[in-house]
Amino acid sequence: MNNIGKRIKEQRKKNDLTQEKMADFLGVSYKAVSKWECGVSIPDISLIVSLAKLFHVSTDDLLGVNVVNENARRDEIEAMYKKTWETGDLEERHRVAKMGVAEFPGDMKYMDWLGWTTAMLSFSYADDETYRAEQEKAIKLFECVIENATDERIKASAIQGIVQYLSFRGRDEEALEYAKQYPENYSMSREDVMLTCLHGEEKKILTQKMLNRHLTDMLNLIERNSMEACIAQEQIINAVIPDGNYLHYNTFLVDNYVARAVFYVRDNELEKAMDALKKAQKFAIDYDSFLNDHETYRFTSPFLSEEEHKTADICRSGTSTRKEDFMDFVKRSGFDALKDREDFQALFSD
């Protein structure tokens, strides 16, 4: 066994690497590593620095080559890579990514860069065989990152890549399994990633689930502190539920029209205030009826019709009905200007 082969084997074991994993990190075959360690061949000179960095040793231990300042070199590679996003030069970006992998083997950030640039460059090939082969190569790189990355953001980036390109290759079941591993609270949500590999009915159901949730989030973000805000909130609801079958969104409309009534009373527009309260009461009654009459429900709006819900899953903040809550609210002093009106008193006649 030659000396360099012996050192490679010692350092590989010291760093708890298999021959297969080391080969992946270096972008060579398992057989090449085996030949080095057996003394049949030696690594190409271009791999010496990569080997030294992989093992966290001086190249003096291998060939006596001086090590450049690592942090400065990383900063240089980072700057070159960042520059390509300004110029749009994808081939240069790919070259820089390959440089990072070669000079810092085992660093999954550069491996992720190489996966993305390989995948993106695949679209530049006119011949289908090369196009497919390059995407498969990118998938292999993403697999390596997912298996070995300790930084969750780098892993998330690789998952996003592998899901997208597995889907391009028609391997949707594999893509979905990776999508389920995507961590929350990153640049894309897990559901956003899953959308890239779902089709047909499954995609429609997930899309509607996301729309339903985002609609609720948006409505909660709109403070009903002006008439304009109330109008905007109702317009959003009607845009998604144009058929008026509001189901659990009736509760938003109760609060919406009560808020309008408050503004109308403040402006001494008492007729409009009463109309708003009557609408609020109707929405409250509809909401209570919907809760009492259904164990499960579906919207009839074409934008939300695919997803089935359980009324038991709806969050409740108390034991009173929505109509009872409405009645308690309108008894407050803010509606004193209406209390002598027969139509106001009729609200309590039921």
HELIX and SHEET records of a PDB file:
HELIX    1   1 ASN A    3  LYS A   14  1                                  12    
HELIX    2   2 GLN A   19  LEU A   26  1                                   8    
HELIX    3   3 TYR A   30  CYS A   38  1                                   9    
HELIX    4   4 ILE A   45  LEU A   47  5                                   3    
HELIX    5   5 ILE A   48  PHE A   55  1                                   8    
HELIX    6   6 THR A   59  ASP A   61  5                                   3    
HELIX    7   7 GLU A   70  THR A   87  1                                  18    
HELIX    8   8 LEU A   90  GLU A  103  1                                  14    
HELIX    9   9 MET A  108  LEU A  121  1                                  14    
HELIX   10  10 SER A  122  SER A  124  5                                   3    
HELIX   11  11 ASP A  128  ASN A  148  1                                  21    
HELIX   12  12 GLU A  152  PHE A  168  1                                  17    
HELIX   13  13 ASP A  172  ALA A  179  1                                   8    
HELIX   14  14 ARG A  190  LEU A  195  1                                   6    
HELIX   15  15 GLY A  200  LEU A  221  1                                  22    
HELIX   16  16 MET A  227  VAL A  240  1                                  14    
HELIX   17  17 LEU A  247  TYR A  249  5                                   3    
HELIX   18  18 ASN A  250  ARG A  266  1                                  17    
HELIX   19  19 LEU A  270  ASP A  293  1                                  24    
HELIX   20  20 THR A  311  ASP A  313  5                                   3    
HELIX   21  21 ARG A  322  VAL A  330  1                                   9    
HELIX   22  22 SER A  333  LEU A  338  5                                   6    
HELIX   23  23 GLU A  342  ALA A  346  1                                   5    
SHEET    1   A 2 THR A 296  TYR A 297  0                                        
SHEET    2   A 2 HIS A 309  LYS A 310 -1                                        
END                                                                             
